[in-house]
Amino acid sequence: MKCKRVSRIDLVLEGGQWSGGDSTQVEMIATPLPMQPTGYVIKSWAEKPYGTIKTLTVDAVHDGHALAVRLQWEVPPATTTDFPPAVAFALPVKATSPLVLMGMAEAPMHILRWQGGAQAGVRSVLAKGIGSSNHGPDVGQKALARQDGNRFSVVITRVLGSGAGAAPLKAGTTTKIGFAAWDGGNEERAGIKSFSVDWLDLVLAA
């Protein structure tokens, strides 16, 4: 997917002028139940549908200093309000490992995860495998979110550059990106979610 270069990220956020029709439609599937971290989770969800978010519409821009990723999706009418909606994107820190593995010791993933609800905000996470999520590096991460009925729009930003545990980002280079989303209205949380099966190329314009 293309990450267009703009003069200033703040102007894009204020004016809503994104990538001029270059949105990427990312197909999502439910995470495999046998790969959930505990038998309790596997048993609890064996007869329940999950992974209700089937598609994310993604746009990305940068201004040479910061990256902004906009994620948009729709969910069915909520059956509960006990769990917040959430969405995330992952970038490889070094080598890439299969997204479904949530990274490995030698190939960690740097994840920026937004959730709504009472504790709305964006977290930086470093993942080195299923069930392994540690506090990630501070990359100046921020989020702007809007909900219109069952439709959500979330913009997550971070600075470019690199550092301990941070996925390196630089104008004029290509990296990988992957996505996950949780339908809180369907009680989705933790490993019960939708995700993009394969990494996509993220091409940061020079």
N, C-alpha and C positions, 0 to 999 in steps of 0.2 A: 504494500500500500504506500501511496505517496504522502510525504510530509512536506507540504509546500512552505517555502520561506516567505515571511511577511516582514514588514518594516517594524511593527511593534505588536507583541502579543496582546497588550492591554487594549489596543484599538480593536482587535478582532473580538475580544471578549465583550467589549462594550457595544460594538456595532453588529455583531453576529455574522460578519463576513468571513465565511470559512473557505473551503477549498474549491469553490466554484464548480460544483458538480462532480468532484472527485471522491465522493463518499464511497466507502468500502462496505459491502454487505457481508458480514461475517456469520457463517452458519454455526450454530451451537448445538451440542448434544448433551444429554445427561451423563454425568460422570459414572463410570461403571460401578455397579453396586458391589461386586466382589472385591473391589479395591478400596472400599471404605475401611477406616482404621480399626473399627471394633465390630465384634459380632452382634452387639446390641443394635448398632446403627443398621447393619445389614438386615437383621430380623425385623426391625421396626418399619423399614421402608420397603420390604419385599413386595407388599401388595399395594403400595401407594405410588401414584404417579408423581414424578418430579422432573426437574429440568424443563420447566414450562417455557422458559425464554428461549425461543428457537433462533432468533436473529438479533444481532447488534448492528446498528448503523454507526460507522466509525469515521471520524475525520481527524486529521492531525496537521498542525502547523508549528513552525518554530521561527524565532527571530534571531537566531545565532546565539542567544543567551538562555532561552527557556523553550521548553516543549509544552504544547497544549494538546490534549487528546479529548475529543468530544465523543461520548458514547450515548446512543439513544436506543430505547427499546420500549416495548409494550408488554404488559402482563394481563392475564385474565383477571376478572373481578376477584378481589381478595376474599379468602375464606376465614382469615384471622388477621388481627393486627398485633399479634404477640411478637413478631419478628420483623426486623427492619429490612427494606430492600438494600441491595448491595451490588457493586460492580467493581471489577479490577482489571488491570492489565499487568502483564509480566514481561520482563526483559531479561535476557541472559547476562550474567555477570562475566562469565568466561565462555566456556564451551556450552553448547546447548544439549539438554537432555529432553526426553519426551515430556510434553506438557502434563500428561496424565500422572507422571511420577512426582510432580511438584519439586523438581530439581534433584540434585544429588550432591554429595559432599564435595566432589570435584567439579561440579557444574551447577552452582547455586542459581536460583532465580531471584531477581529483585522485583517485588510486587508492590504496586500502589493500589490500595483498596479503599474505596469510598463506601460508607454505609449511611443510611438515613436514620430516622427515628430520633429518640431523645439524645443520643450520643453521636449525632451526625458529624462527619468529618472524614478525613483521609489519613490512612496509616501507611507507613513504610514498613515493609516486611521482607525479611530474607529467608527464603525457603530452601532447605537442603534435602527434601524428601517428604513423602506423605506423612502428615501429622507433625511435621517439623516446621514451625513458623516462629522466628525470632524477630525482635525489633530490628528494623532495617536502618540504614543510614539516613541522615537528614539531607534531603536534596531540595529543600525549600518547597516541599509538596503542599499544594492547596487544591481546593475543589469548589466549584460552583454547581449547584443542583437546582433543577426545576421539575415540578410534577404537574401534569395537566391530566387529571383523571387517571387513567391507567397507563399513560405515557410518561416516561422519564427522560430527562436530558441531563447528563452530568459531564462537566468539564474538569479534568484533572491536569494540573500543571506541575512541572518540576524544572529545575535548572539543568542546562546541559553540563557536560564535563564528566569527571570520574572521581573515584575515591574509594576508600575501603568499603567493600560490600555493595557499592553502587554500580548499576549497569552503566557502562560508558556510553555517552552520547556526544556526537560531534557532527557539525554541519558537513555535508559532502560525503558522508559514510552511510553504510547500510548495516542494520542490525536485524534482529528478530523480535517479534511481538506476539503475545498470546492473550486470551481474554477469558474471563469467568464472570458469571452473573448469578445472583440469588433472588428468587421470587419469595420475599418474606411473607407475602400473603398466602403462600402455599407451605409455610413453615420451613422453607429451605434455609439452611445454615451450615457452617463448617464444610464438610466434604460433599454435602447434598446440594448440588448446583448444576448449572449449565456451563460448558466450557467449549472453546474452539479446539478441535482435535489436533490440528497441526499449527506450527509456528507460521506466521506470515512475515514476509520481508517488510521492514520499515525503512524506506529510503528517504533520508534527510537531505533535502536539496542543498546544494552548495550556496 
